[in-house]
Amino acid sequence: MLPLILEQTLNGLQYGLMLFLLAAGLTLVFGIMDLINLAHGSLYMIGAFIAAALFQQFQNFYLAVVLSILLTALLGALLERVLYRRLQTMSHLSQVLATFALILVANESIKIAFGGQPLSIELPASLSGTVNLMGEDLQYPLYRLLIIAVGLAVAIGLYVLVNKTRMGMWLRAGTSDRVMAATMGIRIQPLFTFIFALGAGLCALAGALLGPLLAVSVGMGEAILIPAFEVIVIGGIGSMRGALVGALLVGMIDSLGRLAMTGLLKSFAVSGAATLGATLASMLVSLLMVAVLFFRPSGLFPARD
Amino acid sequence: MFKKLTLAACFSTLVTGAFAADSVKVGMMTTLSGPGASLGIDIRDGFNLAMKHLNKKLGGLAAEIIVADDAQNPETAKQISERFIKKDKVDIATGIVFSNIMLAVGPAFFGAETFYISANAGPSQYAGAQCNPWFFNVAWQNDNLHEAMGKYMQDKGIKKAVLLAPNYPGGNDAISGVKLYYKGVVAEEIRTKMGQMDYAAEIAQIRADNAEALYIFLPGGMGVNFLKQYAQSGLMKKTPVFAPGFSADEDTVRGVGPAMEGVYNTSHWYREMENPVNKKFVADFQKEYGRLPTLFASQGYDAALLMDAAIKQAGGKLENKAALRKALETVKAPSTRGDYSFGPNHYPVQSYYLREVVKNADGTVGNKYVGKVADRLVDAYVSQCKMQ
């Protein structure tokens, strides 16, 4: 039992950290620019597709990941300059409509460029093995450990960026009160472009890293967008710390919940434990969100009080 | 001026109306976007290839094919089927991939007395109590491929297996299909979320179960995700994967890559089949689309061949629905899988084969024929069908 629980904990950590990469960008954009960006998931999909295409071209995994981050960040900056800057002054409804349209445009463009069939990214041989963590009992994929390491590194990097640098001070000031920050002389427009590029780059990092684990396919963005929104609602919109805690909570509940629910039902000898357990486990995250919204409507770590 | 235009419009309607008898309209609604898109794309491409081979004619009538994307969404599918029936007035409909969509739109087609030739979805309902004259399935009943694999696992003497399928009606059919023939111990039955991406939690459970075999049914992108992760977990050798053909065909292989080597799967069709129809289909499919065909593509192709043969036998008279139905039931249509016939519930009676994903001499990975598993398998629901 212990190896199973440990393995599920690692799985939860890994899933949570990947969610954090998406939620971090989403929460910054939402918190600072007061902009709902439904197309955030599309940037993740685009990042994954760029990585897959580059991988098929050069057969080099690392190069594909790095280039995909840079290119997607560039695309994010470009989108901010031509589209999001105009949306910012509009109502939330207009933002939702425009960014939803952007999802459709992104999906169709990808389909035209790459076709509807999923692409694959193969791991270099050096990353594709397993590691023995508890002797023979727990062989864990090396690559998932690497994802955990990268996720933690990014979390620490973002913490330093937000809390220890001048840029971070501007970010925090912008989140607390955008107008006041601008009045105090913070050049808010370049800051927005930077935030967008950063968010897009993090999306691409998640997309490219998950490429070898998941099918790189049209529609992958929408599938991850909903958990990412759940994360920022749970954590508190605009808060980086909230995004991290929320992402880890969602990741852990998702992976340990499935194990616990089925196990619990089985121990009570409920018939159809597998079906019922799966159904209940998939509700757990939503239940958590409902509870958070009920008791702390502005999330666990609200950015503005 | 306006009067003249109206008059012209009236005439043009009359003219097209007069020509309608010499042509046939086929409504192809399938899944072309979302995680299940690769299935629909292959059905469409297989169908289109057959149309090319038939010189854009079905049974001698000029054919118009109207393609629409249901996006794997029953609501969208309902709107499209309404359009097919009321506006386009299609003679025959085909293309649906997923059974839940088939069940949502089936009644509308049957109510309008429009023939539906399913090139994939084969729900148990339409094979059993709800069987009806307007529905034909050219592929299989949903459970068949699972049953065939259950039989193979049983014949092979597997004692302990884990079964995994998504938590929806098709997944339940899959598990019951396997268990109909496989009588060994089921160490665990795992149900996953529809559209789930990460399977680390399930893989951990499978590792703990220490079984001899893992049976999976995960269509489309879900299968790609699972197999990629399963291969990386190093379990492929310890607990090998058994699957129905639709979780392990070339579309999945393309997504997963070389890690898929060693996956066993069952299908009613395999690429190396020795018959002239199949040879032409496989060669031209590769030439036309630059990729290997899947069983889905063969089903789309066979659906067109069935329509062609049946309309020909009915003498091209689409308005005589009784004659067309008789033709569909009895015609010996050419097919990529060779011989098959319809049972009384309009589902095929045919053989099933085992395939294995292997590494070819040129380094590519693909399915290879292993042997026959079941001879002329009849589905489990036919006895409940009282065909009108």
Interface residues (C-beta under 8 A of the other chain):
Chain A: P3 L4 E7 Q8 N11 Q14 Y15 N107 K111 G115 G116 Q117 P118 L119 S120 E122 L123 S128 G129 T130 Q139 P141 Y143 R144 P212 L213 L214 A215 V216 S217 V218 G219 M220 A223 I224 D254 S255 R258 L259 A274 T275 G277 A278 T279 S282
Chain B: L32 S33 G34 P35 A37 S38 I41 N167 N172 E188 E189 I190 R191 T192 K193 G195 M197 D198 A200 A201 E202 A204 Q205 R207 A208 G221 V224 N225 K228 Q229 Q232 S233 G234 D251 R254 G255 V256 G257 P258 A259 R291
